[in-house]
Amino acid sequence: MMLVSFASEAKLPDTSAVPGGVEIIRLGSEHLAKPDVTYRGRPVMVVKTEGEWQAILGIPLKAKPGEIRVSIRRGEEVSSRIVTIKDKQYPTQYLTIKDTRKVNPYKYDMTRINREVDEINNVLRHWTDSDNEPVNFIWPINGRVSGLFGRRRVFNGEPRKPHSGMDIAAVTGTPIKAPADGVVRGVGNYFFNGNTVFIDHGQGLITMFCHLNQIDVKNGQHVLQGELIGEVGETGRVTGPHLHLGVSLNDERVEPLLFFPPVSTLLE
């Protein structure tokens, strides 16, 4: 099994040019004007670090192996950069859900679900300009990793979308801490995600915390790293109490492990 625990500051996310990964693109000296970078028409995070500008690109989980093109604009100068995506095969996870309605919702549930999908998408597409270095995350809880990112999921024998975050098992009521400074961009109770909090860290980097027993922050609230945002629970579609931790970058769900300090591992 894999355990996560608090550790020292993380550096910029590790590069992993695979579906659901992150690519860091070097853009020249910090003495040049800050460039605007876009991918698929959406802005991409650009930070000043190590004496130069660097773009931090979230790669879609659905991306196919091959080349993608990122657009770069600096004043009147327009250019592009090619990123080569490598293949990665994620394993399949089979889960049994006691509440079968969470696998095959009733017809009238779909009205709620569709409304919630739009609401969540609007949150994850939000862009807040920021010049701060974005990644100094700490783990929000200690616990056992019970579900890895990217796994193809089969609920009660029925295939569903790949897992867009990672699950950390912990007892109900375990305090959840903000991984970094940010603004609460949304809170709510959702059909699948249960009680949920979104934190906007700037430039399209948003963390997501699902299945909470209790929410302790409000929409629009500024939070500091380590501040309590809620408690672990088992609301929504779950097999037991845990935290679903998601990371979204330029509206693409990416591997959380790339953003956090290294985890300690223990093989059973």
WOZI-V517915 format. One record per run of one state. SS is the DSSP state (A for helix, B for strand, O for the rest). FROM is the first residue (numbers start at 1). TO is the last residue. If there is no record, write none. Layout:
ss: {SS/SS}
from: {FROM/FROM}
to: {TO/TO}
This chain:
ss: {O/B/O/B/O/B/O/B/O/B/O/B/O/B/O/B/O/B/O/B/O/A/O/A/O/B/O/B/O/B/O/B/O/B/O/B/O/B/O/B/O/B/O/B/O/B/O/B/O/A/O/B/O}
from: {1/2/5/18/19/22/30/36/40/42/44/45/50/52/59/66/75/77/87/92/96/100/103/109/125/143/148/152/156/158/160/166/170/175/178/182/191/194/201/205/216/222/224/228/234/242/250/252/255/256/259/265/266}
to: {1/4/17/18/21/29/35/39/41/43/44/49/51/58/65/74/76/86/91/95/99/102/108/124/142/147/151/155/157/159/165/169/174/177/181/190/193/200/204/215/221/223/227/233/241/249/251/254/255/258/264/265/268}
